[in-house]
Amino acid sequence: MTPTIRTAVFDIDGTLALMNKEAGIFTALPGAVDALAACRAAGIKVVAYTNGTFFPPAHYYPLLADAGIVIDAGHVLTPAAVAAQALARMGYRRIMVMGGDGTRVPVRDAGIEVVEPTPDAGPVDAVLLGYTRDFGATALEAVVQAVWDGAPPFAGSVAPYFASSKGRMLGISGAIAAALENATDTKVTVFGKPETAGLQIVTDLTGARPSDMAVIGDDPTLEIRMGRKAGAFCVGVTTGIADRDAFNGVPEDMRAHVVLDDLTGLAAQPWFPKLPE
């Protein structure tokens, strides 16, 4: 049965583009620019949902636009933004954040006080982990102590690695989460992929239910699993961290419905809505 696609949710790193983190620039991957244009021509709303927390959402728009990838305002999601909205709804008001501006800014924007991970931080409502390369033993000990004192731990992403222009890069927040769980025997709650909280925000933005979405990404264990759990149509691309064997190596009920070499010719796929004459 041909799915009804009203919204396309694209991963960024490894799907739409690859980033040179040292230079701070994106390069569009094959077919990405044309795929976005085809979606808009077909009346499909586009959301870019990265699993990275390097930057606040607003930081992505000009960088992607420089690579020819134009995303409508408000339609870039990050795990930190998803987490911040969820934690605000849960009533948390003072959170210890171990992460860079990609995590801190969305938390502040959600009306939550950001507390630095220091020994004299005092009581906090929760702990939130995000991407950062600027930390040491003192900060890690402060986060562990906060959890020992009863603060529940959360993370935007615990992915072990992600695609970049130089190959795989370490998912630092996942490594920190593993250390935290080892020290505290407390499970870190994740808001980013493969959890489905982000797709609820996509529904709020576009009005489309997950069953009316195409989720498109390069990681069979993250965006593809998220999409399958939510009931979306899932498209894998081999331009990032996984080849076809990796996509086919996951349980059948969690596999991408379609695997493509890249986004070239996306609009020619039989499931893609027909463009107006």
C-alpha positions as CSV (number, residue, x, y, z in Angstrom):
1,M,0.0,0.0,0.0
2,T,1.3,3.4,-1.0
3,P,1.8,5.6,2.1
4,T,0.3,9.1,2.4
5,I,3.1,11.5,3.0
6,R,2.3,15.0,4.3
7,T,5.5,15.7,6.1
8,A,9.1,14.7,5.5
9,V,11.5,14.5,8.5
10,F,15.1,14.5,7.4
11,D,18.1,13.8,9.5
12,I,20.9,16.3,8.9
13,D,24.4,14.7,9.4
14,G,24.9,11.9,7.0
15,T,21.5,12.4,5.2
16,L,21.2,16.0,4.0
17,A,24.8,17.1,4.6
18,L,28.1,16.4,6.2
19,M,29.8,19.0,8.4
20,N,33.4,19.8,8.7
21,K,33.4,20.6,12.5
22,E,36.8,22.3,12.4
23,A,35.8,24.6,9.6
24,G,32.2,24.9,10.8
25,I,30.7,24.4,7.3
26,F,28.2,21.9,5.8
27,T,28.4,20.3,2.4
28,A,25.2,19.1,0.9
29,L,25.1,15.4,0.1
30,P,24.0,14.2,-3.4
31,G,20.4,14.9,-4.2
32,A,19.6,16.7,-0.9
33,V,18.8,20.1,-2.4
34,D,16.6,18.6,-5.1
35,A,14.9,16.4,-2.6
36,L,13.8,19.3,-0.5
37,A,12.6,21.2,-3.6
38,A,10.6,18.1,-4.7
39,C,9.0,17.9,-1.3
40,R,7.9,21.5,-1.4
41,A,6.6,21.1,-5.0
42,A,4.5,18.2,-3.9
43,G,3.1,20.1,-0.9
44,I,5.1,18.1,1.6
45,K,6.2,20.0,4.7
46,V,9.9,19.6,5.6
47,V,11.4,19.3,9.0
48,A,15.1,18.8,9.7
49,Y,15.7,16.8,12.9
50,T,19.3,16.3,13.8
51,N,20.4,14.0,16.7
52,G,23.3,16.4,17.4
53,T,23.5,19.0,20.1
54,F,26.5,21.0,18.9
55,F,24.5,24.1,18.2
56,P,21.1,25.6,19.2
57,P,18.5,25.2,16.5
58,A,18.9,28.8,15.3
59,H,22.6,28.2,14.5
60,Y,21.8,25.6,11.8
61,Y,19.8,27.7,9.4
62,P,22.5,29.9,8.0
63,L,25.1,27.1,7.9
64,L,22.7,24.8,6.0
65,A,21.6,27.7,3.7
66,D,25.2,28.2,2.8
67,A,25.2,24.6,1.5
68,G,22.0,25.2,-0.4
69,I,19.8,23.5,2.1
70,V,17.0,26.0,3.1
71,I,14.8,25.0,6.0
72,D,11.8,27.1,7.1
73,A,12.0,29.0,10.4
74,G,11.1,26.9,13.4
75,H,11.6,23.6,11.4
76,V,15.0,22.6,12.7
77,L,14.8,20.3,15.7
78,T,17.6,19.1,18.0
79,P,17.5,16.6,20.9
80,A,18.3,19.3,23.3
81,A,15.3,21.4,22.1
82,V,13.0,18.4,22.4
83,A,14.4,17.7,25.9
84,A,14.0,21.3,27.0
85,Q,10.4,21.5,25.9
86,A,9.6,18.1,27.6
87,L,11.4,19.0,30.9
88,A,9.6,22.4,31.0
89,R,6.2,20.6,30.6
90,M,7.3,18.2,33.4
91,G,7.7,21.2,35.7
92,Y,11.5,21.2,36.1
93,R,12.8,24.7,36.8
94,R,16.5,24.3,37.9
95,I,18.6,21.9,35.9
96,M,22.3,21.1,35.9
97,V,23.5,21.1,32.3
98,M,26.6,19.4,31.2
99,G,26.8,20.5,27.6
100,G,27.6,23.4,25.4
101,D,25.4,26.2,24.0
102,G,23.6,23.6,21.8
103,T,22.0,22.4,25.1
104,R,22.2,25.4,27.3
105,V,20.3,27.8,24.9
106,P,17.2,25.6,24.4
107,V,17.0,25.0,28.1
108,R,17.1,28.7,28.9
109,D,14.7,29.4,26.0
110,A,12.2,27.0,27.7
111,G,12.3,29.2,30.9
112,I,14.5,26.8,32.9
113,E,17.4,28.0,35.0
114,V,20.7,26.5,33.8
115,V,23.1,25.4,36.6
116,E,26.8,24.9,36.0
117,P,28.2,21.5,37.0
118,T,30.3,22.7,39.9
119,P,30.8,21.3,43.4
120,D,29.0,24.3,45.0
121,A,26.0,24.2,42.6
122,G,23.4,23.4,45.3
123,P,20.3,21.3,44.8
124,V,18.9,20.9,41.3
125,D,15.7,19.4,39.9
126,A,17.4,17.3,37.3
127,V,20.6,16.8,35.2
128,L,20.7,17.1,31.4
129,L,23.6,15.9,29.3
130,G,24.5,17.3,25.9
131,Y,27.4,17.5,23.5
132,T,30.5,19.2,24.9
133,R,34.3,18.9,24.6
134,D,34.8,21.3,27.4
135,F,34.6,19.3,30.6
136,G,36.8,17.6,33.2
137,A,36.7,15.4,36.3
138,T,35.3,18.2,38.5
139,A,32.2,18.7,36.2
140,L,31.6,15.0,35.9
141,E,31.9,14.6,39.7
142,A,29.3,17.4,40.2
143,V,26.9,15.7,37.8
144,V,27.3,12.4,39.6
145,Q,26.9,14.0,43.0
146,A,23.6,15.7,41.8
147,V,22.3,12.3,40.8
148,W,23.4,10.7,44.0
149,D,21.5,13.5,45.8
150,G,18.3,12.6,43.9
151,A,18.3,14.6,40.7
152,P,17.0,12.4,37.8
153,P,19.4,12.3,34.8
154,F,18.3,13.0,31.2
155,A,20.1,13.3,27.9
156,G,19.3,14.6,24.4
157,S,21.2,11.9,22.7
158,V,23.3,8.9,23.7
159,A,24.3,7.9,20.2
160,P,27.8,6.4,20.2
161,Y,28.9,8.2,17.1
162,F,27.6,10.2,14.1
163,A,28.6,11.0,10.5
164,S,30.9,13.9,9.6
165,S,33.0,14.9,6.7
166,K,35.9,13.1,8.4
167,G,34.1,9.9,9.1
168,R,32.6,8.8,12.4
169,M,32.9,11.2,15.4
170,L,32.4,10.3,19.0
171,G,29.0,11.0,20.6
172,I,30.4,12.6,23.8
173,S,27.1,12.9,25.6
174,G,26.6,9.1,25.2
175,A,30.0,8.4,26.7
176,I,29.2,10.7,29.6
177,A,25.8,9.1,30.1
178,A,27.5,5.7,30.3
179,A,29.9,6.9,32.9
180,L,27.1,8.5,34.9
181,E,25.1,5.2,34.8
182,N,28.1,3.2,35.8
183,A,28.7,5.5,38.8
184,T,25.1,6.0,40.0
185,D,23.4,2.8,38.9
186,T,20.7,5.1,37.5
187,K,19.3,4.9,34.0
188,V,19.6,8.1,31.9
189,T,16.3,9.0,30.2
190,V,16.8,9.9,26.6
191,F,14.6,12.4,24.6
192,G,16.3,12.3,21.2
193,K,16.3,9.5,18.6
194,P,15.3,6.7,18.7
195,E,12.7,8.0,21.2
196,T,9.6,9.4,19.6
197,A,9.2,12.7,21.6
198,G,10.6,14.7,18.7
199,L,7.9,13.5,16.3
200,Q,5.2,14.9,18.6
201,I,6.8,18.3,18.1
202,V,6.8,17.6,14.3
203,T,3.0,17.0,14.6
204,D,2.6,20.2,16.5
205,L,4.5,22.1,13.8
206,T,3.0,20.5,10.7
207,G,-0.3,19.0,11.7
208,A,0.8,15.6,10.3
209,R,0.5,12.4,12.4
210,P,3.5,10.1,12.3
211,S,1.5,7.8,10.0
212,D,1.5,10.6,7.5
213,M,5.3,11.2,7.8
214,A,8.3,10.0,5.9
215,V,11.3,9.7,8.2
216,I,14.6,9.8,6.3
217,G,18.0,9.1,7.8
218,D,21.3,7.3,7.6
219,D,21.2,5.5,11.0
220,P,19.1,2.3,11.2
221,T,19.3,2.4,15.0
222,L,18.2,6.1,15.4
223,E,15.9,7.8,13.1
224,I,14.7,4.6,11.4
225,R,13.9,3.0,14.7
226,M,12.2,6.2,15.9
227,G,10.1,6.3,12.7
228,R,9.1,2.6,12.9
229,K,8.2,2.9,16.6
230,A,5.9,5.8,15.8
231,G,4.3,4.2,12.7
232,A,6.0,6.4,10.0
233,F,7.2,5.4,6.6
234,C,11.0,5.1,6.9
235,V,13.7,5.7,4.2
236,G,17.3,4.8,4.8
237,V,20.2,6.4,2.9
238,T,23.8,5.0,2.8
239,T,25.5,8.4,2.7
240,G,26.3,8.4,6.4
241,I,27.3,5.7,8.9
242,A,25.5,2.6,7.6
243,D,25.6,0.5,4.4
244,R,22.7,-1.7,3.1
245,D,23.9,-4.6,5.2
246,A,23.6,-2.5,8.3
247,F,20.1,-1.4,7.4
248,N,19.1,-5.0,6.7
249,G,20.8,-6.3,9.8
250,V,18.2,-4.9,12.3
251,P,15.0,-6.8,13.2
252,E,12.5,-6.7,10.4
253,D,9.9,-4.7,12.2
254,M,12.5,-2.0,12.8
255,R,13.9,-1.9,9.3
256,A,13.6,1.0,6.8
257,H,10.9,0.4,4.3
258,V,13.2,1.6,1.5
259,V,17.0,2.0,1.4
260,L,18.5,4.4,-1.1
261,D,22.1,5.1,-2.1
262,D,21.5,8.8,-1.6
263,L,18.7,11.3,-2.0
264,T,19.1,11.6,-5.8
265,G,15.8,10.9,-7.5
266,L,13.8,10.9,-4.3
267,A,10.7,12.2,-6.2
268,A,10.9,9.3,-8.7
269,Q,10.3,6.8,-5.9
270,P,6.9,5.0,-6.3
271,W,5.8,6.0,-2.8
272,F,6.6,9.7,-3.3
273,P,3.4,11.8,-4.0
274,K,3.0,12.7,-7.6
275,L,4.0,16.2,-8.5
276,P,1.3,18.5,-9.9
277,E,1.2,18.6,-13.7
